[in-house]
Amino acid sequence: MTSTRESTTVELRPFGDDDVAPAGLLLAARHRAHVRSQPLLAASGTAGVSDADPTAGVTEASRAAAHVAELWTAAGVNGWAAEGGDGLCGYLIGMPRRGAAWGPNMWVEAAGHAVTSTDLVAPLYARASESWVADGIVAHYAVVPAHDRTVLDEWAALGFGGQHVHGIRSVDPGLDPVPASGVEVRRARSDDADALAELDLVPAEHQSRSPVFSAAPVPDRAELRAEWATGWADERYPTFVAVRDGVVVGATTCCLLVESSMHLGPARPDGAAFLGFAAVLPAHRGHGVARSLIAAVLDWSRRQGCSSLVIDWRSTNRESSRTWRALGFSETFRRLHRHVAY
């Protein structure tokens, strides 16, 4: 699907409503290749059954087309299509995301692009980004399958660098990390609000500094305390705390992935849980606190009937990268970023 080749005549034109269904076919084909590399994504709505099953292909394509249609009907969307002699051979759809931290932005989401040849990545992005930059939209993001080195290389050649990683792991109990001795993990309670507010600041403060340089503002401790005063009890987003020597030193919050706005389209496996927040006080790292918290989240995920647990982290947060990989998470997608200014 991603081999570089000399193209026959290809027409680049604006994406239109009639392109949604054929774009779904391209996305379904891309995702089938992805699933062969990462089977836990098999239930992401566009793949998961044998390529030889003709009815499965219809279902995959229709669900993939639904992902494309959802993007295409969003406000402020912009897209380009590549058409060859056999029909649509590539597309790219950009859509803006709200939030000052993203800058004047355009996002190419996981369902927002697919090509039959890597030769098409650059010309599709060139056509789309020309109008974006002309309109002052200089912060560009792309969510790209992590398994496909040739496509990642094409985006890198266009000036995109890594910013974020999506990961996944099985909840198979035989693969659980072993909880550490001396670390008690329990559900959060009302008297944990102060400790939870302190822990909530840990990743925010860390990521505001070098080498992450996150643009997200560091939240106010008092505001966090007020949120945790009731937030600890939300059953949709259960929070677990880790206790050492009677002191809360770590915490994590999880949920069913369907409750989250993250990991959309092909990046959203059916029956997955989502690890949305995790933090350990710096002085207590290296004692198995994170390992113990993840074991509790995996147990909760199984009790909800989930088959996988997904997560995401900043690729420039090297501590997170080492921790989550050591705890069994493997990459599924990479969020790439380019800021056009110089």
C-alpha positions in Angstrom: 0.0 0.0 0.0 2.8 2.4 0.8 5.5 1.4 -1.7 7.0 4.3 -3.6 6.4 4.1 -7.3 6.2 6.3 -10.3 2.6 7.4 -10.7 0.6 7.5 -13.8 -1.3 10.7 -14.4 -2.9 11.8 -11.2 -5.3 14.7 -10.8 -5.3 16.7 -7.6 -8.6 18.4 -6.9 -10.6 19.6 -3.9 -12.2 16.7 -1.9 -16.0 16.5 -2.3 -19.0 14.7 -0.9 -18.8 12.0 -3.6 -15.3 11.1 -2.4 -16.4 10.0 1.0 -17.3 6.4 0.1 -14.1 5.7 -2.0 -12.0 7.4 0.7 -13.5 4.8 3.1 -12.2 2.0 0.9 -8.7 3.5 1.0 -8.9 4.0 4.8 -10.1 0.4 5.3 -7.3 -0.9 3.2 -4.7 1.1 5.2 -6.2 -0.1 8.5 -6.1 -3.7 7.5 -2.4 -3.3 6.9 -2.1 -1.6 10.3 -3.9 -4.4 12.1 -1.5 -7.0 10.6 1.2 -5.1 12.5 -0.9 -4.4 15.6 -3.7 -7.0 16.1 -5.1 -5.2 19.2 -6.4 -2.6 16.8 -8.6 -5.2 15.0 -11.8 -3.8 16.4 -11.2 -0.2 15.5 -14.2 0.0 13.2 -12.4 -0.6 9.9 -10.7 -4.0 10.2 -10.6 -7.1 12.2 -11.7 -9.9 10.0 -10.3 -12.0 7.2 -9.4 -10.2 4.0 -11.0 -13.2 2.2 -14.4 -12.5 3.7 -16.4 -10.4 1.2 -19.1 -9.3 3.6 -16.4 -8.2 6.1 -14.9 -5.9 3.4 -18.3 -4.2 3.0 -18.6 -3.6 6.7 -15.1 -2.3 7.0 -15.5 0.1 4.2 -18.8 1.4 5.4 -17.5 2.0 8.9 -14.3 3.6 7.5 -16.5 5.9 5.3 -18.5 6.9 8.4 -15.2 8.0 10.0 -14.3 10.0 6.9 -17.9 11.5 6.7 -17.6 12.6 10.4 -14.5 14.6 9.6 -15.8 15.9 6.3 -18.9 17.4 7.9 -17.0 19.2 10.7 -16.8 23.0 10.7 -13.9 24.6 9.0 -12.9 21.5 7.2 -10.6 21.5 4.1 -9.7 18.5 1.9 -7.9 17.4 -1.3 -8.2 14.3 -3.3 -5.9 12.5 -5.7 -7.6 10.6 -8.6 -5.9 8.3 -11.1 -7.2 6.1 -13.9 -8.7 3.6 -11.4 -10.4 6.2 -9.3 -9.5 7.8 -6.0 -6.0 6.9 -5.0 -5.4 9.3 -2.1 -7.0 12.0 0.1 -6.2 14.4 2.9 -8.7 16.2 5.1 -7.7 18.9 7.6 -10.0 20.2 10.3 -9.3 22.8 13.0 -9.4 22.0 16.7 -10.5 24.5 19.4 -8.1 25.6 22.1 -5.5 28.3 22.3 -2.7 25.8 23.2 -2.9 24.4 19.6 -2.3 27.8 18.0 -3.9 28.7 14.6 -4.2 25.0 13.7 -5.3 22.4 11.2 -5.4 18.7 12.1 -5.1 15.7 9.8 -6.7 13.1 12.0 -6.2 9.3 11.9 -9.2 9.0 9.5 -8.2 12.1 7.6 -5.7 10.6 5.1 -4.9 7.5 3.1 -2.9 6.9 0.0 -2.1 4.0 -2.4 1.4 5.3 -2.8 3.7 7.4 -0.6 4.3 9.5 -3.6 1.0 11.2 -3.0 1.6 12.3 0.6 3.6 15.4 -0.3 1.5 16.7 -3.2 -1.7 16.3 -1.2 -0.3 18.1 1.8 1.2 20.8 -0.4 -2.2 21.6 -2.0 -4.0 21.6 1.3 -1.4 23.5 3.3 -1.1 26.2 0.7 -4.5 27.6 1.6 -4.0 26.9 5.3 -0.9 29.1 5.5 -2.4 31.7 3.2 -5.2 32.0 5.9 -2.6 32.3 8.7 -3.0 28.7 9.8 0.6 27.7 10.6 0.3 25.0 13.2 -0.2 21.7 11.4 -0.8 18.3 13.1 -1.1 14.8 11.6 -2.0 11.5 13.3 -0.1 8.8 11.4 0.0 5.0 11.8 3.2 4.2 13.8 3.9 0.9 12.0 4.4 2.4 8.5 8.0 3.8 8.3 7.7 4.9 4.7 4.7 7.1 5.4 6.3 8.5 8.6 9.4 9.3 6.6 7.3 11.2 4.0 5.8 13.3 6.7 9.3 13.9 8.2 10.6 15.0 4.8 7.8 17.6 4.9 9.1 19.1 8.1 7.0 17.2 10.6 8.4 16.0 13.9 7.1 13.7 16.6 5.0 15.3 19.3 2.7 12.6 20.8 2.5 8.8 20.9 -0.7 6.7 21.1 -0.1 3.3 22.7 -2.0 0.1 23.4 -1.6 -3.1 25.4 -3.6 -6.2 26.2 -5.5 -6.7 29.4 -4.6 -10.4 29.4 -4.0 -11.2 33.1 -1.0 -13.3 32.2 0.7 -10.1 31.0 0.0 -8.0 34.1 2.9 -6.2 35.8 3.6 -7.5 39.3 2.5 -4.9 42.0 5.3 -3.7 44.2 5.5 -4.7 47.8 4.9 -1.9 50.2 2.6 -0.1 47.8 -1.1 -0.1 48.5 -3.5 0.8 45.7 -7.1 1.7 46.5 -9.9 3.8 45.1 -9.7 7.5 45.8 -11.8 9.0 48.5 -12.9 12.5 49.7 -9.9 13.0 52.0 -7.5 12.5 49.0 -8.4 15.7 47.3 -5.3 17.7 48.4 -3.0 14.9 47.4 -4.7 14.5 44.1 -4.4 18.2 43.3 -0.7 18.0 44.1 -0.3 15.0 41.8 -2.3 16.6 39.1 0.3 19.4 39.0 3.3 17.0 38.5 2.9 16.2 34.8 1.7 19.7 34.0 4.7 21.3 35.6 7.1 18.7 34.1 5.8 19.2 30.6 5.9 22.9 30.8 9.7 22.6 31.1 12.5 21.5 28.7 12.5 19.3 26.7 8.7 19.1 26.3 7.8 22.8 26.3 4.1 22.2 26.3 2.0 25.3 25.5 -0.8 24.1 27.9 -1.0 26.4 30.9 -0.1 24.9 34.3 -3.4 24.8 36.2 -4.0 26.6 39.5 -3.7 24.4 42.6 -6.8 25.8 44.2 -8.8 25.1 41.1 -7.5 21.6 40.9 -8.4 21.1 44.6 -11.9 22.2 43.9 -12.3 19.8 41.0 -10.9 16.9 42.9 -13.3 17.6 45.9 -16.0 15.9 43.8 -14.1 14.5 40.8 -12.7 11.6 42.8 -16.2 10.1 43.1 -17.1 10.1 39.4 -17.8 6.4 38.6 -17.3 7.0 34.9 -13.7 8.0 35.5 -12.6 5.9 38.5 -9.4 7.2 40.2 -7.0 5.0 42.0 -4.3 6.2 44.4 -1.1 4.5 45.5 -0.1 4.7 49.2 3.4 4.2 50.6 4.0 4.5 54.4 0.5 6.0 54.8 1.1 8.8 52.2 -0.6 9.1 48.8 2.3 9.2 46.4 0.7 8.3 43.0 -2.7 8.3 41.2 -4.3 7.3 38.0 -7.7 7.9 36.4 -9.2 5.6 33.7 -12.5 5.2 31.8 -14.0 3.3 29.0 -12.6 4.7 25.8 -16.1 5.6 24.6 -16.3 8.1 27.4 -13.2 9.9 26.1 -12.8 12.4 23.2 -9.4 10.9 22.5 -8.3 8.2 20.1 -10.9 8.7 17.4 -11.7 6.7 14.2 -9.2 4.0 13.4 -7.4 4.8 16.6 -10.4 3.7 18.7 -10.6 0.0 19.3 -14.0 -1.4 20.3 -14.0 -2.7 23.9 -11.0 -0.6 25.0 -10.3 1.2 28.3 -8.4 4.5 28.4 -5.8 5.5 30.8 -6.3 9.3 30.9 -4.1 10.4 33.8 -1.2 9.1 35.8 1.3 10.7 38.1 3.8 9.7 40.8 5.6 12.1 43.1 9.2 12.4 41.9 10.6 11.4 45.3 8.7 8.1 45.2 9.7 7.0 41.6 11.6 3.8 41.2 9.6 1.9 43.8 7.1 0.2 41.6 4.3 2.8 42.2 3.4 3.2 38.5 3.5 -0.6 38.1 1.1 -1.1 40.9 -1.3 1.5 39.6 -1.4 0.0 36.1 -2.1 -3.4 37.6 -5.2 -2.0 39.3 -6.3 -0.3 36.1 -5.9 -3.5 34.1 -7.9 -5.4 36.7 -10.7 -2.7 36.4 -10.6 -2.9 32.6 -11.1 -6.6 32.6 -14.1 -6.3 35.0 -15.6 -3.8 32.5 -15.3 -6.5 29.8 -12.5 -4.6 28.0 -9.9 -6.4 25.8 -7.3 -3.6 25.6 -6.1 -0.5 27.4 -5.0 2.6 25.4 -2.9 5.6 26.4 -1.1 8.5 24.9 1.9 10.5 26.0 4.2 13.3 24.8 7.1 11.8 22.8 9.4 14.5 24.2 8.5 13.4 27.7 11.3 10.8 27.9 10.3 9.6 31.4 6.8 8.7 30.1 8.2 7.1 27.0 10.4 4.8 29.0 7.7 4.0 31.7 4.8 3.2 29.3 6.9 1.0 27.1 8.3 -0.9 30.1 4.7 -1.4 31.2 3.8 -3.2 28.0 2.4 -0.4 25.8 3.3 -0.5 22.1 2.9 2.4 19.6 -0.2 2.6 17.4 -0.2 6.1 16.1 2.1 9.1 16.2 0.9 12.7 16.3 3.3 14.7 14.2 3.6 18.5 14.2 4.9 21.2 12.0 4.9 24.9 12.8 5.3 27.0 9.6 6.9 30.3 10.5 10.4 30.5 9.2 
